[in-house]
Amino acid sequence: MGEFKVHRVRFFEYLPSAIRALAFNKDSERMAVARTDGAVEIFNFSDNYFQEKVIPGKDSRAAETLCWLHHRLFAAGLNGEITEYDLENLKPRSSVETFGGPVWTIGCNRQGTMLAAGCENGTVKIFEVQEEKIQLQRSLERQKGRILSLSWHPSGAQLAAGTMDMIRIFDVQTGCATHRLLVDRGVGTCRNREVVVWSVLFLSDRTVISGDSAGKVQIWDGATGTLIRTHLVTKWDVLALAVSQDESSVIAGTSEGTVVQFQFLPSTMGQQEKEWVRTRTFKNHSHDVRALIHTDTAVVSGGMDTQLVVRPLLDKVEKNTQESSMRKILFPHKPLVDCAHRAGLLLFQFTDHLELWRLGESEGQGKPGESLPVKKKPEKLIHLKKKGDDHICSSALSSCGGWLVFSTICSVRLYRVQLSNNTVSLTKVSKLPRILCWAHQLCFSADSSRLFAAGARSSVHVFSLSQSECKHIHTLRPKSGSRQPLHLLCVSQDGHWLAAANTDCEVTVYDLKTMKLHCTVPVYSSCPTAMAFHPVYNNLLMTHADQQLSEFSVQQRSYTEWSRALHRRGLHPLWLKRDTPVTHITFNPTNPAHILLHDTYMFCIIDQTLPLPDEKSVLFNQMMLRSLPESERMRHSHAFKICKNFQNILCFDLLEDQSLVVVERPLLDIMSQLPAPVRQKKFAT
Amino acid sequence: MAALYEGYTLFGLVQSQISSHLGIRGIEQERDDDHVVVTDSTRSVTLYKVSDQKPLGSWTVKQGQTLTCPAVYNFQSKEYVAISDKRVIRIWKEGDVLLDKTFKATVSSDIWRVQSAPEQEPVVLFERGAVRMLDLLLSDPQQSIEEVLDQDELIRWNTVILAESRQFVIFTTEQKGKHFLYLQRLNPNTLQRYQLEREESGLAPLSCCASYREQNICLLYLYPNGHLYQSVVSTRGWGTEDGRQVLPLPRRLLLSLSVGEGPLEAASALELDEAHVAVVGVPHPSAGTGKDFLCIWNTNFQTLQAAKEMGGKIYGQLWCFFNKLFIPHGKTLSVIPFVCPKSSLASALGKLKQAKSEESKSPASVPSWNSILHGEKVQPSRPQETKKTLGYFSVTPFPSLQTASAEDVQREVEGVLTRSDAQNLQQSVSLFVSALVSRSLEESSFYTPSTLARLVHTQCMSHSVCPELLLLALERKDYFLCQLCLQFFPDIPEAVTCACLKAFVSMPDTDAEKVSLEPDSVSFMETLISGKHVGNYVQNGFSPSPLDVEHTDALSGDGVAIQTKTKEEETAPSEPTCPVGLHKAVLLNEVLQTAYSDTFLLPHLKDLSSEQVILFLQYLQFLYLKFSQDAPTQMHGLRSPSLAQIVDWVCLLLDAHFTVLVMTQEAKGLMLNPLAFVRLVSELGKIEGSLQEINKMKVKKEIGQYSIEVIELF
């Protein structure tokens, strides 16, 4: 295949935010993840943990707690409001003021009729859930300290709330506290500090389980209000608790980054009487575990170290399957970097600003494996801050580098970028069509004459760009009338076709010449994660969350021969075992048979002319090929050229001069930016 | 975790009982788990329903008569049986009101006790040791009763155990400060007598209890010094002869309870299950010296599982029926329910014995530590006793080991070895060896090398069983036996190992060659010396070439190395020669393979003279060279020292004799030319190279914020 010059970029200082809360919807298997910057992400656990949706955050609003109510998602935070999210338009739908100060916790009863919120002023507010909104029904008896945690009894008649130094059990009907469970403070110097009940669980047998800042997990009899058992789990805080569906297992997350499992087991063989026994300890985090979910088969945890960890319980899953492997979700599943191929520019999207960089230049030639001397260093051209509180949700850079656009949930800004020698000028296009008020996907045509923006109900707005003007030409709408947002947009090189994919797994191809819907790709069960048009044949290449690849011929409205061959043969098991989705696809214009794609841990160039690997062949064969003599190589090579030299890849693209760009974000760099973890005594230090 | 529940009072003790030392005479099980028959210390028998805490009936003998043993319930005839004034058997039913009007029978000898087990005829034990079934006795009450015990032998305790639907009467006796255990099997009647091991200062057991499990009777006895012992007696496999032969009863210290101030006076231990023991009258380990505690101990983990303070005087009495403990204390008799669940931890740690058939054997074959440690006192100095015990193992009593000729001994040993089962083999072998060794020590002309070798070959022996054996073999220059001992004994002290080493090193080669040794080890050494087997084995892709002298120089690089260069060349021929003879080498190999700990070995190694050390070092060096040149030597499957063992010995020797070796002229070559170490160092040098490579690779990994690299895809 040959030599490539690679721009290895590590100056994208992307820092994911810490995970603050998790909520799991068992019916749809969607995990909602709230981060400290206010963003809420929705992962589809039934579709390979794919991150389907991201609701951008806002400076003043950070969700402290999340709660699913059927298919509605509620969040509340320290701004004192309970917010319901619009999962179709990826923005808040409505907010209700609690009038109780910051809200620390919310929870709905199992019946889905009531939502309780624990407030700073010591009240638990009960909201009635209505069709379109929630309405304050009553406040329960006010307590002295803030309510930091609450849990409904499955019957819905009682509610346990953790406050400072105690747990109260309320009768929801009367609003009175029926029990007061005093929680011991820590020993030693911590004795003077009040203990915070960070998390509480109320099980159906009226057992109350609490986790507190003194490092204890305590098991109480909620009927009598007596303490049954204390497990000292850590020297620091127990921040989160979660219980399995069948209430036989409870997990506790601590400040040390450990997750401790307790199981309801008979203490002696063959006895009926069960007690809560500490069983396993998982250590998958370096920092606080702030949020936990116990699914039927796995422990899902997240915290200060920004990683979402899915740790399967090996007694619940089949061993040595893909299901039994641990997953760490580090990076968003949508690209944050856009590359202008022709201009050699990179656009980095942060939550509150954009950065435009020009890549450096090298001189001379080098042998494979060597670094070339850098003649010209990369240069940061523009640092563009957002206006207002809302975070940036999407951005795009035209391939010529002349246009730059970004969107928050309430405004879109389009800029003309002019680069001449050493001067950079950025001109805002002042009058945008009114319809372009927000977009969760943006994309330019290859010749930079058009801008496409994904709007509500899977619609695509098409705008034409001239020197300083942006005009709305048309709005393309899918036939299906899906309400789901589009998460992928791509346009063919010749500007003839536009493909749009939404989270219902629908991919629609529009003819831009006639501005009509051309066809829809047969719906595949797994969500597309990236797509691109072939530069010559205009075949649409798609990757899916389950790691499948398919190529769809737009002209023939059917899968191509290559795609069929690939499906007949099946992808290599190792390819299917990868646990991060392909997030970007591009083609090599000079050799259109080469497909370039990447996930977090590798990039791959697929040569469509070469034979496909079968199950027995070595998938990662680059090392082997290197050791073979030239003549032998052809015989052993297959279509998938996988390179693992680069890790934690956020972007992989090909510039016009045939050099590659790889943007890496090493985990160590992220770790060094995180606050220090709790101090743990190790050895004799 | 065992637990004691809240107890309740069954009844109050009357004043006379409180003042008496005895408490109550006994509690016996009645028809089911909720009824007990209580006999007080004087005249009355009361039937209680335990859960209701109320008496259902009470019977009293006339004023002037006393009940001399606890009344029992005959499960078969649903009658009560009691003994008054030692000779009168009284039998009545629950409906009878007055005891005087019921059945009475007078027997001709004093009765110690009558005992009853469910579904079995009650058994009467006479004070002189005779045992009768009650129905047989009543058929002729005046029948003559034989005397089993000696005149001055008194029964102290007894019980009846039901094992495989067979009754065993167990009783302990005391005679002149010695304690015996009798095991009487009924139908057919056999009696076996055991002697309990002496506890310090002639203490008598305070309490005993017996239980049956896995074909063994398990005895538990508590001494006033707080020691709780367990002895296991097999209910099977004893000979038909019921002589007066006394077998020693091996014991195992289960618990050593702290007794506080002074010995225990009234205390009792009761086995609850195989892991739990209830103890009363012993101080709580963390509650001062008060002895009024009821404790449950786990004997597997030596942990106190539950404890309860019992108010008032403790009588040292304790009964247990159906998970309820009955304990008289102060003025009441309390019933305390308890549980002893099998802990998961115990099963997890493998402490919980599974009911395997092999398991039941093991207790019997474990030699008692007491007999091992004080063995020399017991066995050689008291030949009669040895003889007596020996008779137990041999079916035809052997006249005496002290006088028989070597051939007779040989025959006898062969006989025993073929006859005795594995269970007794260990004991009989050790007894034989002890007897033979003590005789050989006494009679200088007597020595039976083949017999001893045969016995050692059984692999049932260890050094501690007969410490004199190896030294005797050395003294008699029986090197074959030495070799066997070194091979089979796991516990040879370092001093003895060193003595062997000394003897082997200093023995003349001509002597050594006469000895016949184990053929395997000899053939191994033969191949090693001749070097015939050398195959072109390549280790780690590297075939060791003869020493690279230049490399050595480069490494040492100081004057010494240059001086010795010529010497190295002289003493480093391509094929090293063995400095000792073949058989000597074989014996030395055995020493190399024994287990040792270097702290204990070092002081003894210093006893070697410098010539011995040098010779031994030379031999070790030879071995090392052979081993490192012909790596796969150990693939023979023969017993041979490992390279690590050789190097360890070299280091030990150098440690022990460094100063002497530095001063010795002959040693200089050896010291300065440690080919072994040269090779080691050169191997280390190679590793160093790869380590440096790894370092370099790491450095290369440093990547800045931006770089332009060239990669090649194939």
Interface residues (C-beta under 8 A of the other chain):
Chain A: M1 G2 E3 F4 K5 V6 H7 R8 V9 R10 F11 S267 T268 M269 Q271 G360 S362 Q365 G366 K367 P368 G369 E370 S371 L372 V374 K377 P378 I605 N621 Q622 L625 R626 R633 S637 K641 C643 N645 S659
Chain B: M1 P341 K342 S343 S344 S347 I703 G704 Q705 Y706 S707 I708 E709 V710 I711 E712 L713 F714
